[in-house]
Amino acid sequence: MSLRLVQFFDEAGTRRVGVPSEDGRHLTVLNGTQSVYSLVLDALAANTPLATFVRSRLSDRSVDYDTVIADRRLLPPIDHPDETRCHVTGTGLTHLGSADTRDKMHKSTVEADEAALTDSMKMFRWGLEGGRPAPGAVGVQPEWFYKGNGRFIVPPGAPLVSPAFAEDAGEEPELAGLYVIAPDGTPVRVGFALANEFSDHVTERKNYLFLAHSKLRQSSFGPEVLIGTPPADIRGVSRIRRDGAVLWEKPFVTGEANMSHSFANLEHHHFKYAEHRVPGDVHVHYFGTATLSFADGVRTQEGDIFEIEAEGFGRPLRNPLAIAREPAGLVTVREA
């Protein structure tokens, strides 16, 4: 049986960690645990697998999951007491996409002249050829981007706020890997969560060199983290609701069976940097997607609700869209 964890506030405002029941209606509260972060550190100190450690802390207390959601008491399934020590990053061009898209891209990358390929297409081809190395080998490095620190993370159910200067506010349904760096500097994977790697696709499509700007946005993941290795073939649904009706809906696939890179290769190229292995830090890493409403001509607007779900990951991830009200004018710097 899979094990998933949820972080939330109880009715008194105290942080709690819970395990969803098999029917998904209740959360069994863990004894002596106020965060997944501290739970992982305690399991490491006890030299005990996380799943085993979690089961040792199960209490006889449970809370109604629907009430926690309705009261907006969900937290991200991992965070850090110091928001600046939670690093949010991602990799792109990692998924094969639908069969039609995959065939088209494969034909282009195999038959087209190297000089005629865009940089994105070259990167995609390199991933197809070298993104899944043999165990113990190093594969080709992927596209990589920075999204921000813990201040950029929005809890499940809370609004994703698009900056006033943004030209688009679009969802990206994908998996996020959640990690804690152990005291000896070893990256420890806590698990995987559904995620919305919220981005500005209009800015990105103007020029690929604007990718860094387009990714500096809030994002959300959860509400549950799946402990352990996820299925190789994950199938989910991404949708947008507007005024109570479904505006757009499309299936998406993820997991290693649908990716040009292995998780191990993507993790290596993120954690090969010593600066990404600082003991005690938290990392949230987005693994990419092939499904976007923007690609179907959808333009989101304030009040739209993003909804991402997949079997095996528990409750859907839902976030409404909000637009920041601050002026989008010139930011000036004063002398010290």
N, C-alpha and C positions, 0 to 999 in steps of 0.2 A: 504494500500500500504506500502511495506517495505521501510525503510529509510536506506540509506548507505552513508558513508562519505569517502572522499578521501583527503589525504594531498599531496600537490605538490608545486613546484616552478613555478611562472609565468615567462614570458619571460624576465622580468627585474631581476629575481633572488630573488623575494620576496616570502616568504612562504604564501600559501593560503590553505583554506579548501573548498572543493566543494561537491555538491550533484549530483550524476549522474542522467541524464534525464531518462525518462521511456524507451526510445529507446537505451540508453547507449552510445549515440554519443557525448553528451556534459556534462560539469560540470558546474552547477550553483554555482557561487562564493558566499560565506557567507560574509556579511558585518562585518568589525571590528574583523576578526578572522584569526590568523596566525598559530594556532595549535589546534588539537583536545584536547590536554591536557588543554590548557587555556580555551577552550570552555566548557569542563566538569566542571572545577573549577568555571567558571562564572555561569553555570546552577545550581550548588550546592549552590553558594552564593545567587542566586535568588530564591532558593527553588522551582525550576521549572523542570519538567521532561525534559530530554535531547532532545527528539524528538520535543517537543513543543518549546523549546528554539532554536533549529536549524531552525525551520520554521519561527521563528520571525526574523531571521537574513538573510533570503534569499534575494539576490539582484536581479537586472534585468540584471546582467552581466553573461556571460557564456563563456567558452573556449572549444575548440575542444579537446575531450578526446584522440583521436588517435594521435594528434600532441604532447600532453603532454607525451604520452608513447614513441613515436618515438624519441623525444628529450631527453629521459631519465631524465625527471623531476619529476618522481614519488618519493614520500617519503613513509616510512612505515605509516600505518594508525593511529599509535600513537607512540609518543616518548616522551622523557623527556629532558628539557634543560641541565640537568646534566646526562650524560650517565650512570654514576655509580649508579644513583637512579632508573634505569629501570632494573628490575630483570626478567630474562628469565629462566623458569623452565618447567617441564613437568611431566606427569604421564604415565606409561606404563601398559600393560596387562589389558586394559580397554574395549577392543572391542571383540565382539563375533566372528567376521570374517564371512567368507562365510558359507553357510549351511553345506557343507561337513566338513569344518574345525571345525565348532561349534559342529556337531554331534560327530566327532572323539574326540574332547577335552572333551566333556561332558561325553562320555563313559569312557575315561581314568580317569577323576577325580572322577567319581562315583564308578567305579568298581575296580580301582587299589588300592593296599594296600598303606596306607599313607606313609610307610617307603620307598616305591619304587618310589614315585613321586619326580620329580625335584623341586627345590625351586620355579622355575618359574611356574610350574604346580600347586603347592600348592597355590601360590599367586593368580593365575587365578581362582582356585576353591573358594578361600575365597571371591573373588570379586563376583562370581556367587551367592554365598550364602548370602553375607552381604553387597554388594555394592550399593544396592538400598533400603535404610531404609525408614520407614514411615516418613512423614513430621514431623519435630521436633526431630527426633531420629538421633543418630550418628551411621553410618555404619562402616564397616571395612576400615582401611586405605589402600591406594593403594601403589604400587611402586612409588617412587618419585625421580626426578633427577634434577640437576642444569645444565643449559646450558651456563650461562654467564650473563653479564650485557648488557647495551645498545650498547656497542662497538661491540658486537657479532651479531648485527642485520644488515641485508643487505636489502636495499630497493628493492621493486619489479623491475625486469628488470636488476638489477645489478648482477655481478658474485658472486656465492657462492664459496669462496676460501677454498680449502682443504689444510691442513698443509702438508708440505713436508714429515713429518714423518708418515702421515696417511696411513693405509692399505686399506682403502675403502672410497668412497665418494658417499653415496646413499641417495636418497630422502625418505621422509616419509610424505605422504599426510594426513593432518588432520586438525582439527579445533584448533584455538588458542582463548582463552578467554583474553580480554583486560580489565585491571582494573586500577582505580585510587583510592588511599586511601584518603578518605575525611578528612577535618581538625579535625573531632572528632575521627579519627581512624577507621571508618567503611569502609570496602572494597566496592567499587562501580563498578559494571560491566558496562563497556561502551558498549560492544557488542562482536561479534564473527567475526573472519576472517579466510579465507582459509590460510593454512600454509604449509611450507615445513620444517619439523623438521629434517634437514640435519644431518646425523650420519655416524659413521664408523662401519659398521656391521661385518666386518672381525674381528676387535678388540673385539667387543662385544661377538661374538660367541666363541672366544677362551675360555673365562671363564666369567660367569655372574658378577664376582667381578671387571671385567674391564669395566662394564657399565658406570661408572662415567667418565672414560677416553674417551669412545666412544662418549659421548654426549657433551663434551666440544668442540663445533664446531659452526661455523656461522649458522644462519637460516634466513628465510624470511617469511613474512606473508603479506596478503593483495591481491591486492592493495586497497580493500574496506573493511570497517568494517560495519557489519550489526548490526544496533541498535535494541536492544530488544532480545527476546527469539527466537532462530532459530527453524525451523521445527524439529519434533522428528525424522523423517526419511529423511536423507540427502544422496543423491546419486550423485556421481561425477565420474570424470575420471582423472587418473594420467597417464602421458605419458612422454617418453623421445624421443627427436628428435636428430638425428645425421646426419650431412651433408645434411640437408634439408629434410630428410625422417624420418618417425616414426620408431624408433628402437624397442620400447616396449610400449604397451598401455594396461591398465586394469582398469575396474571400481572399485570404492571403495565406501564403505558406512560408514556413521558416524551419529551422532545425538543419542539421548538417546534411541531410539527404537533399536539401533544396539550396545548398550554398556552394559557392566555388572555393571557399576557404574553410578549413576546419577551425573549430573553436580553439584548439591548441595552437594553431599557427597565429590566429589573431591575438590570443593572449600573450604568446611569446613576444610579438612585435610591440605590444603595449608595455609589457613589464620588463623588456630588455633594458630599458632606461633606469639607471640606479635611482633617479629622482622619483620614479614611480614605485619604489620599493622601500619607502620610509616606514619603519615600524609604527603601527597604530593608525595609519591612514586608511581611509575608505575609498574605494573606486567603484564607480557605476559606469559600465561600458556598454554602449549600444552597438548591436551587431548588424544593423542594416535591414533593408526591406526592398521589395520590388513592387509594392502596391501603394499608390497615392491617389487620392481624389483629385488632386491638382492635374494629374496626367489625363483625367477624364473631363477636364474643363470646369471643374467645380471651383467656385470662389466662395470661401467661407465668410461668414459675417458674425458680428457680436451676438451672443446668445445661442449659437449653434452648440450642440453637445457632441463631443467625440466619444465613441464607444468602441472598445477593442476587447475581443474575447477569443479564447482558444481552449479546447478541451484539455483538461489536466492542470489548468492554472487557476481554477477556482472562479471567484467572482470577476465580472468584467471590470476593466479600467474605464472609468467615465470622468470626463472633465469638460465643463463648459468653456467657451471662448469669450474672453473679455479683451477690450482694447484700452490701452493705457491712456490716461487723460492729460499726462504732462505735455507741455509744448514740445513740438518737434523741431524747434528752431536751433540756432547756433548755441553750442556749449562753449563758454569762454573760460579761460584759466587765468587766475590772478597770480601776481608775484608773491613769493613768501615774505 
